[in-house]
């Protein structure tokens, strides 16, 4: 997420029904929203929408995308990038978490997160533990794939941590929001700017029992990745 200014906004979108199909493009999605929704209703292999500002210079205001990460459709990924003008505003930050909670409340996700200035499919632990994304996804109900300012923990792992009540009483999280279909959404601090190294350390220790073991090492290719330089196995 990056802070951006206001400006005249345009949109672009596309839908790919099957993996080998050519994309169906919508250069101004607002004028063709019904057709775009029809494409989404067919659960396509991939879809995305981007909002751009043309005031002064080209700026990306927001982007969301989804696709099947495996050809058989067994694992599905959705992501969104939005502008953040006030990372220290508690009300705005709470709205981000509330949006993710509403989006996932009736699903059973294996993982989710909200991070600032890091829009990468690779999680922090995937990077510093050199875990393959495919391995990380397939083991996502055995090991939590990472931790961030806001982290979605699947039902199987939340149960191993004692459930929502135990996570709340740990004191490591600003908010613990259960998902109706299972799992919890964990907000580490009241704002994105408030996610300090000390707060991250508390999150790491609370989640260590379900994190993959291994000694983490910085990856020069991903300098933006934040992590605690400790093996989770030593905290269990």
C-alpha positions as CSV (number, residue, x, y, z in Angstrom):
1,X,0.0,0.0,0.0
2,X,1.3,3.5,-0.8
3,X,0.0,7.0,-0.1
4,X,-1.3,8.7,-3.3
5,X,-3.0,11.9,-4.1
6,X,-6.5,12.5,-5.6
7,X,-7.1,12.8,-9.3
8,X,-9.3,11.9,-12.2
9,X,-9.9,8.2,-12.1
10,X,-10.1,5.6,-14.8
11,X,-10.5,1.9,-14.6
12,X,-9.3,-1.2,-16.4
13,X,-10.5,-4.8,-15.9
14,X,-10.3,-8.2,-17.5
15,X,-11.7,-11.7,-17.0
16,X,-10.1,-15.0,-18.2
17,X,-12.7,-17.7,-18.1
18,X,-10.3,-20.7,-18.5
19,X,-6.5,-20.8,-18.2
20,X,-5.9,-21.0,-21.9
21,X,-8.5,-18.4,-22.9
22,X,-7.8,-14.9,-24.2
23,X,-8.8,-12.3,-21.6
24,X,-12.1,-10.4,-22.0
25,X,-11.1,-6.8,-21.4
26,X,-13.2,-3.9,-20.0
27,X,-11.3,-0.6,-20.5
28,X,-13.9,1.4,-18.6
29,X,-15.4,-1.1,-16.2
30,X,-18.0,1.4,-14.8
31,X,-19.7,1.5,-18.2
32,X,-19.8,-2.3,-18.5
33,X,-20.3,-3.3,-14.9
34,X,-23.1,-5.8,-15.5
35,X,-21.0,-7.7,-18.1
36,X,-18.1,-7.7,-15.7
37,X,-20.2,-9.1,-12.9
38,X,-21.6,-11.8,-15.3
39,X,-18.0,-12.9,-16.0
40,X,-17.2,-13.0,-12.2
41,X,-20.4,-15.0,-11.5
42,X,-19.0,-17.8,-13.7
43,X,-16.0,-18.3,-11.3
44,X,-13.4,-17.5,-13.9
45,X,-9.8,-18.7,-13.7
46,X,-8.6,-15.1,-13.3
47,X,-9.9,-11.6,-13.0
48,X,-8.7,-8.2,-12.0
49,X,-9.6,-4.5,-11.9
50,X,-7.3,-1.5,-11.6
51,X,-8.1,2.1,-10.8
52,X,-5.7,4.8,-12.1
53,X,-5.3,8.6,-11.7
54,X,-4.1,10.8,-14.5
55,X,-3.6,14.1,-12.6
56,X,0.0,15.2,-13.0
57,X,1.4,11.7,-13.5
58,X,0.0,8.2,-13.8
59,X,-0.8,6.8,-10.4
60,X,-2.3,3.5,-9.4
61,X,-5.0,4.1,-6.8
62,X,-6.1,0.6,-6.3
63,X,-6.0,-2.9,-7.7
64,X,-7.7,-6.2,-7.0
65,X,-7.1,-9.6,-8.6
66,X,-8.0,-13.2,-8.2
67,X,-6.9,-16.4,-9.8
68,X,-6.6,-20.2,-9.3
69,X,-3.0,-20.9,-8.2
70,X,-3.3,-24.5,-9.3
71,X,-4.7,-25.6,-12.6
72,X,-7.3,-27.8,-11.0
73,X,-8.8,-24.9,-9.2
74,X,-8.1,-26.4,-5.8
75,X,-6.4,-23.3,-4.4
76,X,-7.7,-19.8,-5.1
77,X,-6.0,-16.5,-4.4
78,X,-7.5,-13.1,-4.1
79,X,-5.6,-9.8,-3.4
80,X,-6.1,-6.1,-3.3
81,X,-3.9,-3.1,-3.2
82,X,-5.2,0.3,-2.2
83,X,-3.9,3.8,-1.5
84,X,-3.3,4.7,2.2
85,X,-3.2,8.4,3.0
86,X,-3.2,8.0,6.8
87,X,-1.4,4.9,8.0
88,X,-1.6,6.4,11.5
89,X,-5.4,6.9,11.5
90,X,-7.1,4.3,13.6
91,X,-10.5,4.7,12.0
92,X,-9.2,4.2,8.4
93,X,-7.1,1.3,9.5
94,X,-10.0,-0.4,11.3
95,X,-12.0,0.0,8.1
96,X,-9.4,-2.0,6.1
97,X,-9.6,-4.9,8.7
98,X,-13.4,-4.7,8.8
99,X,-13.6,-5.0,5.0
100,X,-11.3,-8.1,5.0
101,X,-13.4,-9.6,7.8
102,X,-16.7,-9.0,5.9
103,X,-15.1,-10.5,2.7
104,X,-14.0,-13.7,4.5
105,X,-16.6,-14.1,7.1
106,X,-18.5,-16.9,5.3
107,X,-15.5,-18.6,3.9
108,X,-12.8,-21.0,5.3
109,X,-9.6,-19.3,4.2
110,X,-6.2,-21.0,4.7
111,X,-4.4,-17.7,5.0
112,X,-4.7,-13.9,4.6
113,X,-2.9,-10.7,5.5
114,X,-2.8,-6.9,5.3
115,X,0.6,-5.3,4.9
116,X,1.8,-1.8,4.2
117,X,4.3,-1.1,1.4
118,X,4.5,-4.8,0.6
119,X,2.3,-6.1,-2.2
120,X,3.9,-9.5,-3.0
121,X,2.4,-13.0,-3.4
122,X,5.4,-14.3,-1.4
123,X,4.8,-14.2,2.3
124,X,7.5,-13.0,4.7
125,X,8.2,-16.5,5.9
126,X,8.2,-18.0,2.4
127,X,10.9,-15.5,1.6
128,X,13.2,-15.7,4.7
129,X,12.8,-19.5,5.1
130,X,13.2,-20.1,1.3
131,X,9.9,-22.0,1.2
132,X,8.4,-22.8,-2.2
133,X,5.0,-21.1,-2.7
134,X,3.5,-24.4,-3.7
135,X,4.7,-26.1,-0.5
136,X,3.5,-23.1,1.6
137,X,0.1,-23.3,0.0
138,X,-0.3,-27.1,0.3
139,X,0.7,-27.1,4.0
140,X,-1.3,-24.0,4.9
141,X,-3.7,-25.9,7.2
142,X,-0.7,-27.4,9.0
143,X,1.5,-24.3,9.3
144,X,0.6,-20.6,9.2
145,X,2.2,-19.2,6.0
146,X,3.3,-15.9,7.7
147,X,2.3,-13.1,10.0
148,X,1.6,-9.4,9.4
149,X,-0.2,-6.4,10.7
150,X,-3.4,-8.2,10.0
151,X,-3.3,-12.0,9.7
152,X,-5.9,-14.6,8.9
153,X,-5.4,-17.8,10.8
154,X,-7.3,-20.9,9.5
155,X,-9.7,-22.8,11.8
156,X,-7.4,-25.8,12.2
157,X,-4.5,-23.6,13.4
158,X,-6.6,-21.3,15.5
159,X,-7.9,-24.4,17.4
160,X,-4.3,-25.4,18.1
161,X,-3.7,-22.0,19.6
162,X,-6.6,-22.3,21.9
163,X,-9.2,-20.5,19.8
164,X,-10.2,-16.9,19.6
165,X,-10.5,-16.5,23.4
166,X,-7.0,-17.6,24.0
167,X,-5.6,-15.4,21.3
168,X,-7.4,-12.4,22.7
169,X,-6.2,-13.1,26.2
170,X,-2.6,-13.4,25.0
171,X,-2.5,-9.6,24.7
172,X,-0.6,-9.8,21.5
173,X,-3.4,-8.4,19.3
174,X,-5.4,-5.2,19.2
175,X,-8.4,-7.1,17.8
176,X,-9.3,-10.7,17.4
177,X,-12.2,-11.2,15.0
178,X,-13.6,-14.7,14.6
179,X,-14.9,-15.8,11.2
180,X,-18.3,-17.4,11.2
181,X,-17.2,-20.3,8.9
182,X,-14.0,-20.9,11.0
183,X,-10.7,-19.2,11.6
184,X,-9.8,-15.8,13.0
185,X,-8.6,-12.4,11.8
186,X,-5.9,-11.0,14.0
187,X,-5.2,-7.2,14.0
188,X,-1.8,-6.6,15.6
189,X,-2.0,-2.8,16.4
190,X,-4.6,-0.1,16.0
191,X,-2.8,1.4,13.0
192,X,-0.5,0.3,10.2
193,X,2.1,2.8,11.5
194,X,1.8,1.3,15.0
195,X,3.0,-2.1,13.8
196,X,6.4,-1.7,15.4
197,X,9.1,-4.3,15.8
198,X,8.0,-4.8,19.4
199,X,4.4,-5.5,18.3
200,X,5.6,-7.8,15.6
201,X,7.7,-9.7,18.2
202,X,4.6,-10.2,20.3
203,X,2.6,-11.5,17.3
204,X,5.4,-13.9,16.4
205,X,5.5,-15.4,19.9
206,X,1.8,-15.8,20.0
207,X,1.7,-17.6,16.7
208,X,5.0,-19.5,17.0
209,X,3.3,-22.9,17.8
210,X,1.8,-23.0,14.3
211,X,4.6,-21.4,12.3
212,X,7.0,-23.5,10.2
213,X,10.3,-24.1,11.8
214,X,13.6,-22.9,10.5
215,X,16.2,-20.2,11.0
216,X,15.1,-17.2,8.9
217,X,17.6,-15.2,6.8
218,X,17.0,-12.0,5.0
219,X,16.5,-12.3,1.2
220,X,18.2,-9.5,-0.7
221,X,15.5,-9.8,-3.4
222,X,12.8,-8.8,-0.9
223,X,14.2,-6.1,1.4
224,X,10.7,-4.9,2.3
225,X,9.9,-8.2,4.1
226,X,9.6,-7.7,7.8
227,X,10.2,-10.7,10.1
228,X,11.5,-11.7,13.5
229,X,14.9,-13.3,13.2
230,X,14.2,-16.3,15.3
231,X,13.3,-19.9,14.7
232,X,9.7,-20.5,15.7
233,X,10.6,-24.0,17.0
234,X,12.6,-22.3,19.8
235,X,9.5,-20.6,21.2
236,X,7.1,-23.6,21.3
